[in-house]
Amino acid sequence: MIKNKALRIVMFLFLFAFIRDEMTPVGLWEINSAFEIRFTDQSTTLLTLALSSLALVAVARFFLGPLRDWVRDSVVQSSIWGLAQGTVIAFLPSLIRHHSGPHAGALWAVAALAYLGNLLEEVLFRGYLQKYLNDRQLGRTTVILLSGSIFALFHLHLAYLVGWPVLAFTLVEGLICAELRERQGLLAAVIAHGTGIFLFASGFA
């Protein structure tokens, strides 16, 4: 087993990015130049991907160790902050594109992938990576900026394929989730990310 914690975290981040990027050519999701996200309409496929993401969270926990600091004050407060900031994230793309209408597939399946898929992403970026940065005692602002910026950089390939607004969006999204993680704990960041993508992909935003 690789003993260097930073290297293990980076390997999981690249594994996640590879899986996410490979979802595009096989038609599991689409993000186009109009900055619209659409998942496949096949509910069974979305549920399978959601459960696979949950399984990868368990794998990451096995190799990277348990996560703490899920909630700072209370679950209710963290959830409210997450829902509020997730709504902000969802409506950011409306500044540069028109409303795309409702998703054709089952919304419960879209929600399952949005929340569980982004649970995996937040566990890796805001859980393990941001904790690693915090452990280096870099300072709160520096950690937030690094976490958000690294998150955006891992979307470079996606930005190259569909347009550079993706990079700006993911930078703002990453900074919001990084700040939430510092203020309210990891749960708030997970809820914000999942809510943003659900509202965005479902066509509500």
C-alpha positions, 0 to 999 in steps of 0.5 A: 500500500502507498504510504504517502497520504498526499499521493493517495489523495491525488490518486483518488482525485485523478481516478474520480476525474477519469471516471467523470470525464469518461461518462461523457463519451458513453452518453451517461451525461452531457454538458454542452456549449450552452452550459446545460447539464443533462443526465441520461434518462435511464433511471436504472443507470443513474441509480447504479452510478449513484450506488457505485459512487457510494461504494467508492466513498467506502473504498476511499475511507478504507485507503485514506482513513475515517473522516470527521468534522461532518457537522460544526454546530448542528445537522439542521444548521449545516443542512440549511446552509447547504441548501441555501448555498446550493441554490446559489450554485444552481442559479449561477449558470443562468447568468450566461444561458437560458433556462433549459426546461425540465429533465425528461427522466425520473427526478428521483434518479437525477437526485440520487446521482446528484447527491451521491455522486457529489458526496464522493466528490466532496469527500475527496476534495473537501474531506480528504484534500481540504483536511490535508491542507488544514493539517499543514496549517496554511491558514483558513483563507489560503486553504479555501483558495487552494481547495477551490482552485484545485477543484477547478483545475480538475475540471480543465479537461471538461472545460477544454471539451465544452467551454471555458465557462465551466472553469469559472463555474467550478472555481466559484462552486469550489470556493463556496463549498470550501468555505462551507466546509470550514464554517459548517463542516463537510455535510453542508458542502455535500448538500450544497454541491448536490443541491446545486447539481440537482437543480441545475441538471433537473432543469429547475434552475 
